Structure formats: structure tokens, C-alpha cells
Amino acid sequence: MLRPPPSRHPDRRVCHRDIKTENILWESKGPQAEIKLIDFGMSARMRGAGVMRDKVGTVYCMAPEVLLVGEYVTTAAILQLATSHYHLLLLLLRRAALCCG
């Protein structure tokens, strides 16, 4: 999740800006399935120091600095990633409770 696909983003200067549960998929149903990040429609190529100003993304996953400050760097994606992982954990726990109840 933290590394972009090397073939598409060799310089690793792309920020997704819309990391959320709906944009995270498993490659297959197998136990060793890789996790894939999809929908790079709001992504941006970072220039210079990597400061961005566009308020894009899904509001419930946005870092506060995106909404309140108006300037942010790639570290704002860490909060999006943490929020998404929390949502995925809740989904897995719910599925386990329903399954094994």
C-alpha cells in the first residue's frame, strides 16, 4: 500500500489524494493476495517540495490540513491510509463475528 507500482510511477512522486476503503481491492480471494490501490483520478504529480493546495478527495477520509489549512504535503495521505485501514479492520471483524458468531 505504501509503494506505488514501479511500472506506472517510477519516480514515486505521485500522490493518490483519495485513499479510502472503496479504492482498495484484493488481487484475488487467496490468503496471499496482494492489495491493490485503484482510481488515480484525483492523483497529482508532486513538484518541488510537494506542497499541494487542491481540496480534493473524499471528505470523511481527508486529513484536517487539507480542509482547514489549504496547504498540505504527502503526509496527509498517511491519515487517509490509517482511516482506510481502520475501516477495513472493522469490516473484517464484523465478517468474522457474523461467520463464527
C-alpha positions, 0 to 999 in steps of 0.5 A: 500500500505504501509503494506505488507500482514501479511500472506506472510511477517510477519516480514515486512522486505521485500522490493518490489524494483519495485513499479510502476503503472503496479504492482498495481491492484484493488481487484475488480471494487467496490468503496471499493476495496482494492489495491493490490501490485503484482510481488515480483520478484525483492523483497529482504529480508532486513538484518541488517540495510537494506542497499541494493546495487542491481540496480534493478527495473524499471528505470523511477520509481527508486529513484536517490540513487539507480542509482547514489549512489549504496547504498540505504535503504527502503526509496527509495521505498517511491519515487517509491510509490509517482511516482506510485501514481502520475501516477495513479492520472493522469490516473484517471483524464484523465478517468474522463475528457474523461467520463464527458468531 
